[in-house]
Amino acid sequence: MADKCQPLAEWVRGGNEVECRSCSLAFVTAWYRDLLKQNGLAHEAQAIERVAESDDPVQVARALDGVKDRVPLELQQKLRGYDCAVQEVKEDLP
């Protein structure tokens, strides 16, 4: 699935009235924040917390995409795993 994952800013623009992709950003944002804190990147985690207050889901997603360019490769891979996990979730609503 990793090769099929889109950048979050691109992915969040999709969806429909049943699949609220911007709602899923709250989860992935918390995952990013926690991983960054656990790895001693408090400044990056704080930046994520600040942007998460935005009402613009694309802005939040861009910030999450951008952080991957500023962290070590091992963390990049974990963050991309979070991206894939959130993109794989499908809501089964009637």
C-alpha positions in Angstrom: 0.0 0.0 0.0 2.9 2.4 0.7 3.5 3.0 -3.0 -0.2 3.9 -3.5 -0.4 6.4 -0.7 -0.8 10.0 -1.8 0.6 13.1 -0.1 -1.9 14.0 2.6 -2.6 17.5 1.1 -3.6 15.7 -2.2 -5.6 13.0 -0.4 -7.5 15.3 1.9 -9.0 17.1 -1.1 -10.8 13.9 -2.1 -13.6 12.1 -0.3 -17.2 12.8 -0.4 -20.1 13.5 2.0 -19.8 9.9 3.4 -16.0 9.9 3.7 -14.8 12.9 5.7 -11.1 12.9 5.0 -10.5 16.1 6.8 -12.0 14.5 9.9 -9.3 11.9 9.8 -6.6 14.5 10.0 -7.2 14.8 13.7 -6.0 11.3 14.2 -3.0 11.4 12.0 -2.0 14.8 13.4 -2.0 13.3 16.9 0.1 10.4 15.7 2.6 12.7 14.1 2.8 14.9 17.2 3.3 11.9 19.5 6.0 10.3 17.4 7.9 13.6 17.0 7.8 14.1 20.8 8.9 10.6 21.5 11.9 11.1 19.2 13.1 14.4 20.8 11.7 16.6 18.1 9.6 18.9 20.4 9.9 21.9 18.1 8.4 20.0 15.2 5.7 18.6 17.4 4.8 22.1 18.6 4.7 23.3 15.0 2.2 20.5 14.2 0.1 21.4 17.2 -0.1 25.1 16.1 -1.1 24.3 12.5 -3.6 21.7 13.8 -5.7 24.7 15.1 -6.3 25.8 11.6 -9.7 25.5 10.0 -8.1 24.7 6.7 -7.6 20.9 6.4 -5.4 21.4 3.3 -3.0 23.7 5.3 -2.8 21.1 8.1 -2.2 18.3 5.6 0.6 20.4 3.9 2.3 20.9 7.2 2.2 17.1 7.9 3.6 16.4 4.4 6.3 19.0 5.0 7.5 17.6 8.3 8.5 14.4 6.5 11.2 16.3 4.7 12.8 17.6 7.9 13.1 14.4 9.9 15.5 11.4 9.8 14.7 8.7 7.2 13.5 6.2 9.9 10.9 8.7 11.1 9.9 9.6 7.5 9.1 5.9 7.0 6.9 5.7 10.1 5.1 8.9 9.2 4.4 7.6 5.7 3.1 4.5 7.4 0.6 6.7 9.3 -0.4 8.3 6.0 -1.1 4.9 4.5 -3.0 3.7 7.5 -5.3 6.7 7.5 -5.8 6.4 3.7 -6.7 2.7 4.0 -9.6 3.3 6.4 -12.9 3.1 4.7 -16.1 3.9 6.4 -18.8 1.3 5.9 -21.9 3.4 6.0 -25.2 2.5 4.3 
